[in-house]
Amino acid sequence: MSEEEKKKRSEYKRWRTRAITVISAVLASLILVTAVMALIYRRLDETYYIEYYESGSTSYSVSLFDNDFYEDDTLEGGNAYVTSLVDKLALNFRYNLLTAAEGVTYDYSYKVFSKVKILDRTSGKLLYEKESDIIPDTGKLTSNEKSLMLSPGITVDYAACNELATRFIETYSGTGTLEVTMQVSVTGSGKGFDSTGTGVYYLTLTAPLGTETVSFTTTSTPPDGTRILASSSFEGKEIFLILALVFGALAILGAIVLTIFVYKTRNKDINYRIKVQKLVSAYKSFIQKITSEVDLSSYSPIYVEGFSDLLEIRDTLQSPILMFENGDQTKTTFYIPTQTSLIYVYEIKVENYDLIYAATAAAEASEVLTEASVIF
């Protein structure tokens, strides 16, 4: 090999190594950015939990028609009452929300409505129902306070409800009930915020209709207690997912470019070197390197077609495989000498070496990049 050829080979290998290093560095950067974006998105997408405590109570008083028995026209709640003397109910629903969490924004809404229900005496199934809005749904309201109190005061015309139920019962039979309910809904504020509890709290006052006497009961559903909101409400987190996907796609393209580059720039010289290194690495226990070439003139050489053939001969003769590579590193010869004049030979060499580095590194680079651009 001439000095000029050695120089070209050295330049080509340096250029190839440098190019692979640059592409690999870009690929590693893309993978790193993809991982960082994905990690940020995952952290922002994590669910965290906010505890809050709900409680409620209902108080009421009863206003009476003029009568000969009661001096006061209003009676306190908690007693029994003569139905025909009851005019109106004054109700006060009280709803409380408390949380220890800092900086929480949540949405809530509430409404108050009444229902007159007539049930079949035998089966208990619904015969008639009339629902009326007392306070229409407020729609979404927002708060960032650690406590929330709602205390609407309302008046219900009990006498009118009782009259309606009495006329129905006298005509068709049945049992009547009045329900007055305050419904409060609480949800987290922000995209992706959802409620893991019932999300709705009810305060209800219930009273019979169409009876001679009446007493009122109050309930809350669910019972007072702690609820949980699950939140993943970071706005704009999707941008990190999009960036992760974009950089991930670029990383895949970078890996493809690197693969194409490595494959396209592997000439016969490089393939020769890879093949020799693989054989030596795989069968180093069978191979003995020698420093000088075997003089075949004193032997009757038998050339085998593959290294596997040489291995079979080695197994039969139980002889080491001798290896010699020329100084130009363009030819490696493996030998198995025998006790006779026969010697088995396998060669790996670079064909047409003088044509391999005829093109400069720059020309080779241009060709590879052009082919890569066509593929993409």
C-alpha positions in Angstrom: 0.0 0.0 0.0 1.4 3.4 -1.0 1.7 6.3 1.4 -1.0 8.1 -0.5 -3.4 5.2 0.0 -2.6 5.0 3.7 -3.3 8.7 4.0 -6.6 8.4 2.2 -7.6 5.5 4.4 -6.7 7.4 7.6 -8.6 10.5 6.5 -11.6 8.5 5.6 -11.7 6.7 8.9 -11.2 9.9 10.8 -14.0 11.6 8.8 -16.3 8.6 9.3 -15.6 8.4 13.1 -16.1 12.1 13.5 -19.4 12.1 11.6 -20.7 9.1 13.6 -19.7 10.9 16.8 -21.6 14.1 15.7 -24.7 12.2 14.7 -24.6 10.1 17.9 -24.3 13.3 20.0 -27.3 14.9 18.2 -29.2 11.7 18.7 -28.3 11.5 22.4 -29.4 15.1 22.8 -32.8 14.4 21.2 -33.3 11.4 23.4 -32.4 13.4 26.5 -34.8 16.2 25.6 -37.5 13.7 24.9 -37.0 12.1 28.3 -37.0 15.5 30.0 -40.2 16.6 28.3 -41.9 13.2 29.1 -40.8 13.4 32.7 -42.1 17.0 33.1 -45.4 16.0 31.5 -45.7 12.9 33.8 -45.0 15.0 36.9 -47.5 17.6 35.9 -50.0 14.9 35.1 -49.8 13.3 38.5 -53.0 13.3 40.5 -53.0 14.9 43.9 -55.7 14.8 46.4 -57.5 17.6 48.3 -59.5 16.8 51.4 -62.4 19.0 52.5 -65.0 18.7 55.1 -68.7 19.2 54.4 -71.5 19.7 57.0 -75.0 21.1 56.9 -78.0 21.9 59.0 -81.6 23.0 58.5 -83.6 25.2 60.8 -87.2 26.2 60.3 -90.2 28.0 61.9 -93.9 27.6 61.2 -96.2 30.5 60.6 -99.9 30.0 61.4 -103.2 31.2 60.1 -105.2 33.3 62.5 -106.8 31.0 65.1 -108.4 30.9 68.6 -105.7 28.7 70.2 -102.2 30.1 69.7 -101.3 33.5 70.8 -98.1 33.6 68.6 -98.5 33.5 64.9 -95.1 31.8 64.5 -94.0 28.6 66.2 -90.4 27.3 66.5 -89.4 24.1 64.7 -89.1 20.7 66.3 -92.8 20.3 67.4 -95.9 18.7 65.9 -98.4 21.0 64.3 -102.1 21.1 63.3 -102.0 20.8 59.6 -105.0 23.1 58.9 -103.4 25.9 60.9 -100.1 25.8 59.1 -99.7 28.6 56.6 -96.0 28.9 55.6 -92.6 27.5 56.5 -89.6 29.7 57.0 -86.5 27.6 56.2 -82.8 28.4 56.7 -80.4 25.9 55.1 -76.8 26.2 56.3 -74.0 24.5 54.3 -70.4 24.6 55.3 -67.2 23.6 53.5 -63.7 23.6 55.2 -60.3 22.6 53.8 -56.8 22.9 55.1 -55.3 22.9 51.6 -53.6 26.1 50.5 -54.2 27.9 47.2 -57.1 25.6 46.1 -59.6 26.9 43.6 -62.8 25.0 43.4 -66.2 25.5 41.7 -69.5 25.1 43.3 -73.2 25.6 42.5 -76.4 25.2 44.4 -80.2 25.4 44.0 -83.3 25.0 46.2 -86.4 23.2 45.0 -89.6 21.6 46.4 -91.4 18.5 45.5 -95.0 17.5 46.2 -95.2 13.7 46.0 -98.3 11.4 46.0 -97.6 7.7 46.5 -99.9 4.7 46.1 -101.0 3.5 49.6 -100.6 -0.1 48.7 -97.5 -0.4 46.5 -95.7 2.8 47.6 -95.1 3.7 44.0 -95.2 7.3 42.7 -98.6 8.5 41.5 -98.0 12.2 41.1 -95.1 14.6 41.5 -94.8 18.3 41.1 -91.4 20.0 41.4 -90.9 23.8 41.8 -87.8 25.8 41.8 -87.4 28.1 44.8 -83.9 29.2 44.1 -82.9 28.3 40.5 -79.5 26.7 39.8 -76.8 29.4 40.4 -74.6 28.0 37.7 -70.8 27.6 38.3 -69.4 29.9 41.0 -65.7 29.9 41.9 -64.0 30.3 45.3 -60.4 30.0 46.5 -61.2 30.4 50.2 -60.4 27.7 52.7 -64.0 27.9 54.0 -67.3 28.3 52.3 -70.7 29.0 53.9 -74.1 29.1 52.1 -77.1 30.1 54.1 -80.1 30.9 52.0 -83.3 31.8 53.7 -86.6 30.8 51.9 -90.3 30.7 52.5 -92.5 27.7 51.4 -96.3 28.0 51.1 -97.1 24.8 53.0 -100.8 25.5 53.0 -100.9 25.6 49.1 -98.9 22.3 48.9 -101.2 20.7 51.4 -104.3 21.8 49.6 -103.0 20.4 46.3 -102.2 17.0 47.9 -105.5 16.9 49.8 -107.5 17.4 46.6 -105.6 14.7 44.8 -105.9 12.2 47.7 -109.6 12.9 48.2 -110.1 12.3 44.4 -107.7 9.4 43.8 -106.4 8.2 47.2 -102.8 8.0 48.2 -100.3 9.5 50.7 -98.7 12.9 50.3 -95.2 14.2 51.1 -93.6 17.6 50.8 -89.8 17.7 50.2 -87.8 20.9 50.2 -84.2 20.3 49.2 -81.0 22.4 48.9 -78.5 20.8 46.5 -74.9 21.8 46.6 -72.4 20.6 44.0 -68.6 21.0 44.5 -66.0 20.2 41.9 -62.4 21.3 41.4 -61.6 24.2 39.2 -59.4 23.8 36.1 -59.0 21.4 33.2 -58.7 17.7 34.3 -60.1 18.3 37.7 -62.6 15.6 38.8 -64.5 14.6 41.9 -63.9 11.2 43.4 -66.8 11.5 45.9 -70.5 12.0 45.3 -69.8 15.6 44.3 -73.3 16.6 45.5 -74.6 17.4 49.0 -78.3 17.5 49.9 -80.1 19.2 52.8 -83.7 18.1 52.9 -86.8 18.9 54.9 -89.6 16.4 54.7 -93.2 16.7 55.9 -96.4 14.7 55.3 -99.3 16.2 53.4 -103.1 15.5 53.7 -102.9 14.6 57.4 -104.5 16.1 60.4 -101.2 16.8 62.2 -97.7 17.3 60.8 -94.1 17.1 62.0 -91.1 17.9 60.0 -87.8 15.9 59.7 -84.5 17.2 58.3 -81.7 15.1 56.8 -78.4 15.5 55.0 -77.0 13.2 52.3 -74.3 12.1 52.4 -73.8 12.5 56.1 -71.4 15.2 57.4 -67.8 14.1 56.7 -64.6 14.4 54.7 -64.7 14.2 50.9 -61.8 14.1 48.4 -61.2 16.0 45.2 -58.6 14.5 42.8 -56.7 17.1 40.8 -54.4 17.2 37.8 -55.3 20.7 36.9 -52.0 22.2 35.5 -53.0 24.2 32.5 -50.8 23.8 29.5 -49.2 20.5 30.4 -50.1 19.1 27.0 -47.4 21.2 25.4 -44.8 19.0 27.2 -46.4 15.9 25.8 -46.4 17.4 22.3 -42.7 18.4 22.7 -41.9 14.9 23.9 -43.6 13.4 20.9 -41.9 15.8 18.5 -38.4 15.2 19.9 -39.1 11.5 20.1 -40.0 11.4 16.4 -36.8 13.4 15.7 -34.8 10.9 17.8 -36.3 8.0 15.8 -35.4 9.8 12.5 -31.9 10.5 13.9 -31.5 6.8 14.7 -32.5 5.9 11.2 -30.1 8.5 9.7 -27.3 7.1 11.9 -28.0 3.5 10.8 -28.1 4.5 7.2 -24.9 6.5 7.5 -23.0 3.6 9.3 -24.3 1.1 6.6 -23.6 3.3 3.6 -20.1 4.3 4.7 -18.9 0.8 5.5 -16.6 0.0 2.5 -14.8 -3.2 1.9 -11.9 -2.1 4.0 -14.1 -1.5 7.1 -16.1 -4.7 6.5 -12.8 -6.6 6.4 -11.8 -5.2 9.7 -15.2 -5.9 11.3 -15.1 -9.5 10.0 -11.6 -10.2 11.3 -12.4 -8.7 14.7 -15.6 -10.8 15.1 -13.7 -14.0 14.3 -10.9 -13.2 16.7 -13.4 -12.3 19.4 -15.5 -15.4 19.0 -12.7 -18.0 18.6 -9.8 -16.4 20.4 -9.2 -19.6 22.5 -8.6 -21.5 19.2 -6.5 -18.9 17.5 -2.8 -18.3 17.9 -1.4 -15.1 16.3 2.0 -15.4 14.6 4.4 -12.5 13.6 5.5 -13.8 10.2 3.7 -15.2 7.2 3.9 -19.0 6.6 5.9 -19.9 3.6 3.5 -22.0 1.6 6.2 -23.0 -0.9 7.2 -25.9 1.3 3.6 -27.1 1.8 0.8 -28.4 -0.4 -1.9 -25.7 0.6 -5.6 -26.5 0.6 -7.7 -23.4 0.6 -11.1 -23.8 2.4 -14.1 -21.6 1.6 -15.2 -20.6 5.1 -13.9 -20.3 8.6 -16.4 -22.9 9.7 -14.6 -25.4 7.5 -11.4 -24.5 9.3 -13.0 -25.1 12.6 -14.1 -28.6 11.6 -10.6 -29.4 10.5 -9.2 -28.0 13.8 -11.6 -30.3 15.7 -10.5 -33.3 13.8 -6.8 -32.6 14.0 -6.8 -31.0 17.4 -4.4 -28.4 16.1 -4.3 -24.6 16.8 -5.4 -22.2 14.2 -2.5 -19.8 13.3 -3.3 -16.3 12.3 -1.2 -13.7 10.4 -2.2 -10.2 9.2 -0.1 -8.2 6.8 1.3 -4.9 7.7 -1.1 -3.0 5.6 -4.0 -4.6 7.4 -5.6 -5.6 4.1 -5.3 -9.4 4.4 -5.5 -11.9 7.2 -4.6 -15.6 6.7 -5.5 -18.5 9.0 -3.5 -21.7 8.8 -3.8 -25.2 10.2 -0.5 -27.0 9.4 -0.4 -30.8 9.5 2.4 -33.3 10.2 2.4 -34.0 6.5 3.0 -31.6 3.7 -0.6 -30.5 3.7 -1.6 -27.1 5.2 -5.2 -25.8 5.4 -5.6 -22.1 4.6 -8.4 -19.6 4.9 -8.0 -16.0 3.8 -9.9 -12.7 4.4 -8.7 -9.9 2.3 -9.8 -6.6 0.7 -10.5 -6.9 -3.0 -9.6 -4.1 -5.4 -8.1 -2.1 -2.6 -6.7 0.5 -4.9 -10.2 1.6 -5.9 -11.7 1.9 -2.5 -10.2 5.3 -1.5 -10.2 6.8 -5.0 -13.0 9.2 -3.8 -12.2 11.7 -1.2 -14.0 11.8 2.2 -15.9 14.9 1.1 -17.3 13.2 -2.0 -18.3 10.1 0.0 -20.0 12.4 2.5 -22.0 14.1 -0.2 -23.1 10.8 -1.7 -24.3 9.4 1.7 -26.2 12.6 2.6 -27.8 12.7 -0.8 -29.0 9.1 -0.4 -30.3 9.8 3.1 -32.3 12.8 1.9 -33.9 10.8 -0.9 -35.0 8.2 1.7 -36.7 10.9 3.8 
